[in-house]
Amino acid sequence: MTALKRRSTWLAASALGACCLVLGWSTTATAALRTYPVAPDVRLNVRSGPGTNYTIVRVLPEGSSVVIYCQTPGTTVTGPYGTSNIWDNIGNGEFVSDTYVKTGSDGYIASRCS
């Protein structure tokens, strides 16, 4: 590889990395995200915090799937997938009880919310 090609490749990679930083993209974080289905036939309340005492900010329609960004303890809830105090953060200021999300686990499957 010539010096010019090496420099061009390096500049292109640097520009792409800078764009990712400016736009807030993270290749590792994006790659780790996956969607999980909400329990069948459930219209799920999305709350402003990890508990039933928090305001409902919206309702997910039947057949929805969610991305879990982090998880945190909160109000204990009984749902289709058991009883738990784990709440899933599915967006900025949006939480759902983990007992309504099919994660395949009774425990934490994502990092704890900070």
C-alpha positions as a Markdown table, in Angstrom:
| # | Residue | x | y | z |
|---|---|---|---|---|
| 1 | Met | 0.0 | 0.0 | 0.0 |
| 2 | Thr | 1.4 | 3.4 | -1.0 |
| 3 | Ala | 1.8 | 6.2 | 1.5 |
| 4 | Leu | -1.0 | 8.1 | -0.2 |
| 5 | Lys | -3.4 | 5.2 | 0.0 |
| 6 | Arg | -2.6 | 4.6 | 3.7 |
| 7 | Arg | -3.1 | 8.3 | 4.4 |
| 8 | Ser | -6.5 | 8.3 | 2.5 |
| 9 | Thr | -7.6 | 5.2 | 4.4 |
| 10 | Trp | -6.6 | 6.7 | 7.7 |
| 11 | Leu | -8.4 | 10.0 | 6.9 |
| 12 | Ala | -11.6 | 8.2 | 5.9 |
| 13 | Ala | -11.6 | 6.1 | 9.1 |
| 14 | Ser | -10.9 | 9.2 | 11.2 |
| 15 | Ala | -13.8 | 11.1 | 9.5 |
| 16 | Leu | -16.2 | 8.2 | 10.0 |
| 17 | Gly | -15.2 | 8.0 | 13.7 |
| 18 | Ala | -15.6 | 11.8 | 14.2 |
| 19 | Cys | -19.1 | 11.6 | 12.6 |
| 20 | Cys | -20.0 | 8.8 | 14.9 |
| 21 | Leu | -18.9 | 10.8 | 17.9 |
| 22 | Val | -20.7 | 14.0 | 16.8 |
| 23 | Leu | -24.0 | 12.1 | 16.0 |
| 24 | Gly | -23.8 | 10.1 | 19.2 |
| 25 | Trp | -23.5 | 6.7 | 17.6 |
| 26 | Ser | -21.6 | 4.0 | 19.3 |
| 27 | Thr | -20.9 | 0.9 | 17.3 |
| 28 | Thr | -20.5 | -1.3 | 20.4 |
| 29 | Ala | -23.7 | -0.1 | 22.0 |
| 30 | Thr | -25.7 | -0.4 | 18.8 |
| 31 | Ala | -24.4 | -3.9 | 18.2 |
| 32 | Ala | -25.5 | -5.0 | 21.7 |
| 33 | Leu | -29.1 | -3.8 | 21.5 |
| 34 | Arg | -31.8 | -6.3 | 20.6 |
| 35 | Thr | -35.6 | -6.2 | 20.8 |
| 36 | Tyr | -37.7 | -8.2 | 23.1 |
| 37 | Pro | -41.4 | -9.0 | 22.6 |
| 38 | Val | -44.1 | -7.7 | 25.0 |
| 39 | Ala | -46.4 | -10.5 | 26.3 |
| 40 | Pro | -49.1 | -11.5 | 23.8 |
| 41 | Asp | -52.5 | -9.6 | 23.9 |
| 42 | Val | -51.1 | -7.0 | 26.3 |
| 43 | Arg | -51.4 | -3.2 | 25.9 |
| 44 | Leu | -48.5 | -2.3 | 28.1 |
| 45 | Asn | -48.4 | 0.9 | 30.2 |
| 46 | Val | -45.1 | 2.8 | 29.8 |
| 47 | Arg | -44.3 | 4.8 | 33.0 |
| 48 | Ser | -42.1 | 7.8 | 33.7 |
| 49 | Gly | -40.2 | 5.8 | 36.4 |
| 50 | Pro | -39.6 | 2.2 | 37.7 |
| 51 | Gly | -42.9 | 1.7 | 39.5 |
| 52 | Thr | -46.7 | 1.7 | 39.4 |
| 53 | Asn | -46.8 | 5.0 | 41.2 |
| 54 | Tyr | -45.2 | 6.8 | 38.3 |
| 55 | Thr | -47.2 | 8.5 | 35.6 |
| 56 | Ile | -48.2 | 6.6 | 32.5 |
| 57 | Val | -46.5 | 8.4 | 29.6 |
| 58 | Arg | -47.9 | 6.2 | 26.8 |
| 59 | Val | -49.3 | 2.7 | 26.1 |
| 60 | Leu | -47.6 | 0.2 | 23.9 |
| 61 | Pro | -50.1 | -1.6 | 21.5 |
| 62 | Glu | -50.5 | -5.3 | 21.4 |
| 63 | Gly | -47.7 | -7.1 | 19.5 |
| 64 | Ser | -45.1 | -4.5 | 20.5 |
| 65 | Ser | -41.4 | -5.2 | 21.0 |
| 66 | Val | -39.0 | -3.1 | 23.0 |
| 67 | Val | -35.3 | -2.4 | 23.2 |
| 68 | Ile | -34.0 | -2.6 | 26.8 |
| 69 | Tyr | -31.3 | 0.0 | 27.4 |
| 70 | Cys | -30.8 | -0.7 | 31.1 |
| 71 | Gln | -32.7 | -2.2 | 34.1 |
| 72 | Thr | -33.4 | -1.0 | 37.6 |
| 73 | Pro | -35.3 | -2.2 | 40.7 |
| 74 | Gly | -38.7 | -0.7 | 41.5 |
| 75 | Thr | -42.2 | -1.7 | 42.4 |
| 76 | Thr | -42.8 | -5.5 | 42.5 |
| 77 | Val | -45.2 | -6.5 | 39.8 |
| 78 | Thr | -46.8 | -9.8 | 38.9 |
| 79 | Gly | -47.3 | -10.3 | 35.1 |
| 80 | Pro | -47.4 | -13.0 | 32.5 |
| 81 | Tyr | -43.7 | -13.8 | 33.0 |
| 82 | Gly | -43.7 | -14.0 | 36.8 |
| 83 | Thr | -43.3 | -11.7 | 39.7 |
| 84 | Ser | -40.3 | -9.3 | 39.8 |
| 85 | Asn | -39.2 | -5.8 | 40.9 |
| 86 | Ile | -37.1 | -5.4 | 37.7 |
| 87 | Trp | -38.1 | -2.5 | 35.5 |
| 88 | Asp | -36.8 | -2.1 | 31.9 |
| 89 | Asn | -35.7 | 1.3 | 30.6 |
| 90 | Ile | -37.0 | 1.4 | 27.0 |
| 91 | Gly | -36.3 | 5.1 | 26.3 |
| 92 | Asn | -35.6 | 8.4 | 27.9 |
| 93 | Gly | -37.8 | 8.5 | 31.0 |
| 94 | Glu | -39.8 | 5.4 | 29.8 |
| 95 | Phe | -40.0 | 2.2 | 32.0 |
| 96 | Val | -42.0 | -1.0 | 31.7 |
| 97 | Ser | -42.2 | -3.9 | 34.2 |
| 98 | Asp | -39.9 | -6.7 | 33.1 |
| 99 | Thr | -42.7 | -9.2 | 34.0 |
| 100 | Tyr | -44.5 | -8.2 | 30.7 |
| 101 | Val | -41.4 | -8.5 | 28.5 |
| 102 | Lys | -40.2 | -11.9 | 27.2 |
| 103 | Thr | -36.4 | -11.7 | 28.0 |
| 104 | Gly | -35.9 | -15.4 | 28.6 |
| 105 | Ser | -34.6 | -14.7 | 32.1 |
| 106 | Asp | -35.9 | -14.1 | 35.6 |
| 107 | Gly | -33.0 | -11.8 | 36.3 |
| 108 | Tyr | -31.2 | -8.9 | 34.9 |
| 109 | Ile | -30.3 | -9.2 | 31.2 |
| 110 | Ala | -29.0 | -5.6 | 30.7 |
| 111 | Ser | -26.8 | -3.3 | 32.7 |
| 112 | Arg | -28.2 | -1.5 | 35.7 |
| 113 | Cys | -29.5 | 2.0 | 35.0 |
| 114 | Ser | -27.3 | 4.7 | 36.6 |
